[in-house]
Amino acid sequence: MIAQMKVHGLMFDPYNNTFIVILRDEEQSEMLPIWVGKPEASSISFALEEVTTPRPMTHDLMKAVLDVVGAKVISVVISDLKDNTYYAKVHLMYEDSEYSIDARPSDAIALALRTKAPIFANEEVIRKQASDELDQWLENLKPEDFGKYEA
């Protein structure tokens, strides 16, 4: 079973000196925090704000290549969580064939935002990441902690 997710927020985690992309399901009942690096957070932020850079960034280049060859991103799926590492798949349609490509979740999310493709997460991934400590940490966050990307 998979749940459709939306980028709910992007925030800085000062304890780990990294950024967190917060995905939430459409019913706002499930939350999936994914820790990402600064370059990936910047790319996601640019896509959320619809910022265009003077020269294409990596995810813009990926989208341009897909557009030129006529491939379409069907969806992105956060597919697994092993040893605190998330895994994702980018599902593409090219001509009459569908392809599934392994990707880091941050790259997959940045590409999905640029191509307007839906983002999904396997229910098992959501269940694996759920813990009392994480839930308590997330419950204590204030709305302003999520930045201006709240959906």
C-alpha positions, 0 to 999 in steps of 0.5 A: 500500500502506498500513500500520496504525499506532499512537501509540507515543509523544509526546515533546518535541523541545528542538532545535525546541521542538516535540512529536513524535508517534511512530507505529509499525506493528503489527510495530514495524518501521516508525516515523513521527515527526510534529512537532506544535505544543503545542496538538495535542500536548496534545489527543493527550495528553488522548486517550491519557490519556482526560482529560476537560476541563470544556469540550469542546476542539476535537477533542472538539467535532468528535467531538460534532458527528459523533456528533450527525449520525450520521457515523462516522470510518472511518479516518485516513490519513497520505497524503503528505509534501511539502517536510517537511509531512505530509498526512492524510485523515479518512475518514468514513461518513455515511448511505450515503456515504463522504467523504474530508476533508483534515486536518493529521495532528495533528488527524486523529490526535487525532480518531482517538484520540477515535473509536477509528478506525484510523490508517494511513500510506501506505508511500510516506510512510514511505519518503519520511521514512526517512533515515539521519540520522533513523534514527540519531537515533531509534535513539539515543532511550532508552525514557524519551524516549517518555514514558508512552504506549508501546504 
